[in-house]
Amino acid sequence: MHYLEVSLELPKDFDSPITATTLKTQLISAVKQLLGTKGAAYKVDILKFNSIEQSFILRCTSKHYVRLRAALTVAHSFEGVPCIYHIIRASPNLLSFTANSRTYTH
């Protein structure tokens, strides 16, 4: 399995509430847009979702990790509104998300 910590950047005037269900639908749509219906069948789970910060942690199989990451990189809309998916961290180990080496102080 692979895990990705992702944040979603939307225009400031976007006021529709984002739920985990809407997010999953849009993720599947992004994968389908790049990889077709076969890609839409890939198993992607949202493990954690923060609607205020618009960030989430995804889980996918290691086999489909590169394809999912590519789909998020080229995705350009969320419910018809321009968006950017920022991949903050990616790891085959979920435990590595508990600490951030960039902000760790000794």
N, C-alpha and C positions, 0 to 999 in steps of 0.2 A: 504494500500500500504506500501511497504518497500523500502528503498533506501540503496544502497551500494556504497561506494567510494572504488574503486579498482585500483591498479596499476599493470601493466604488466611488468614482468622482462624477458628480452630476452638476448641471448648471444650478446656480444659486436660486433661481426662480422655480425649480422643480419642487412641487409641493404635494405630490401624491405620496401616500404612506407606502413604505416598502416593507413587505412581510417576507418571511422565509419562503412562502409558497410562490410569491411573485418573483422573487430572486431565482428560485430553482427553475421556474418556467423560462426566465430570460437566459439563464445559463444554458439550458438545453437548446434554446433557440440559437444562441451564439455558436454552440458546437455543431448544430445541424446546418447552420449557414456555411460553415467552413468544410465540414466533413460529410454532409448529407444525412440521410435517414439512418445509415449504419452508425454514424458517429453519435446520433441522438440516443442510441440505445446503450451507450456507455454508462456505467454506474458511477454517479457522482453524488456524494452526500454532503449536506451542509451540517457540520458538527456544531458550530457556534455562529451566532448571528447577532451583531450589535446594530440595531436600526438607527441609533443616534449617531454613531461614528461611521455608519455605512461600511462596516468591515465584517469579514466572515472567514471561517476556516473551512476549507473543502477537503474531502477525502476522495481519492480515486485509486484505481488499481495502478500498479507500477507500469503495466503494459500500456495504459492509456494516458499516463501523465504528460508526456510530451505533446500529445495531440490536444489535451485539455488546455495546457499552457499556451499553445499556439492559438487556439480558438479564443481564449481570453485576450491575447495580445492584439488580435486583429478585430475583435468585437468593437463596434462603434456606436451602438445604440441600445437604450434601455427603454422599453415601451415607446419607441419612436423618438426618443430624446437623445441627443448626443451624449456619450459617456466614455469614460476611460476606466479600465480595470487595472489597478496597480497591484502587481504581485510583490508583496512585502518580503515574504519568506517562503521557502519550499524545502521540504525535507522528507525522507522516508521514515523519519522517527518523530512521532507526535510529541514526545518528551522534550525534544529540542526547542519547542515553542515556549517552554516555561521560563526561559531566561533569554535575554537579548544581549549578545556580546558587544553590540554597538553602544549600549547605554550602561553597561556594567561598570561600577566603580569599585576599586579595591579598598 
